[in-house]
Amino acid sequence: MAEKDKDADLKKIKQLIDIMKENGLVEIEIKHDDDKIVLKRAQPQQAITGVPVMVPESGVRGPGDGAGSADPSVTRVVNEPGVAAQEELVEITSPIVGTFYATPSPDSESYVEVGSTVNPHTVVCIIEAMKVMNEIKAETDGTIVEILVTNGQAVEYGQVLFKVKPD
């Protein structure tokens, strides 16, 4: 009977790991009577870019205000004076709530990296929502200058995923 209990415990642990992955959790701790389980996932390394660009809230134009693309996942941002190279950057934002994936499968290379050239049809990532994999396209021409999320991270509607320097 001990082997059955062990298999059931492993199955529960695997279910907890799946829940962690689905919800972008890095650590979970469960206590029940004298038993305690702590699960920790390694955090993926964030992309490092040359110069971080801070954009004030007032500089962001939301979807539907006549700025740029008709796609709500792309928002044009005008940097304030004194910020980096004083250029316009295009932000690619999440059109849905879900889990961000930079690769088509765990053993594949990223769709894009800092320095990648994109066009309106370039798939830049996948966002999983309710077990549906949604390909997100760049919807603009340019070069990826910053990646603001990590693989497996939970993202919100409108959250900035990438910054693109337009061509």
WOBEL-V347561 format. One record per residue. N is the residue number from 1. RES is the residue in one letter. SS is DSSP state (~ for helix, > for strand, _ for the rest). Layout:
BEGIN
n->(N,N)
res->(RES,RES)
ss->(SS,SS)
END
This chain:
BEGIN
n->(1,2,3,4,5,6,7,8,9,10,11,12,13,14,15,16,17,18,19,20,21,22,23,24,25,26,27,28,29,30,31,32,33,34,35,36,37,38,39,40,41,42,43,44,45,46,47,48,49,50,51,52,53,54,55,56,57,58,59,60,61,62,63,64,65,66,67,68,69,70,71,72,73,74,75,76,77,78,79,80,81,82,83,84,85,86,87,88,89,90,91,92,93,94,95,96,97,98,99,100,101,102,103,104,105,106,107,108,109,110,111,112,113,114,115,116,117,118,119,120,121,122,123,124,125,126,127,128,129,130,131,132,133,134,135,136,137,138,139,140,141,142,143,144,145,146,147,148,149,150,151,152,153,154,155,156,157,158,159,160,161,162,163,164,165,166,167)
res->(M,A,E,K,D,K,D,A,D,L,K,K,I,K,Q,L,I,D,I,M,K,E,N,G,L,V,E,I,E,I,K,H,D,D,D,K,I,V,L,K,R,A,Q,P,Q,Q,A,I,T,G,V,P,V,M,V,P,E,S,G,V,R,G,P,G,D,G,A,G,S,A,D,P,S,V,T,R,V,V,N,E,P,G,V,A,A,Q,E,E,L,V,E,I,T,S,P,I,V,G,T,F,Y,A,T,P,S,P,D,S,E,S,Y,V,E,V,G,S,T,V,N,P,H,T,V,V,C,I,I,E,A,M,K,V,M,N,E,I,K,A,E,T,D,G,T,I,V,E,I,L,V,T,N,G,Q,A,V,E,Y,G,Q,V,L,F,K,V,K,P,D)
ss->(_,~,~,~,~,~,~,~,~,~,~,~,~,~,~,~,~,~,~,~,~,~,~,_,_,_,>,>,>,>,>,>,_,_,>,>,>,>,>,>,_,_,_,_,_,_,_,_,_,_,_,_,_,_,_,_,~,~,~,>,_,_,_,_,_,_,_,_,_,_,_,_,_,>,>,>,>,>,_,_,_,_,_,_,_,_,_,>,>,>,>,>,>,_,_,_,_,>,>,>,>,_,>,_,_,_,_,_,_,>,_,_,_,_,_,_,>,>,_,_,_,_,>,>,>,>,>,>,>,_,_,>,>,>,>,>,>,_,_,_,_,>,>,>,>,>,>,_,_,_,_,_,_,>,>,_,_,_,_,>,>,>,>,>,>,>,_)
END
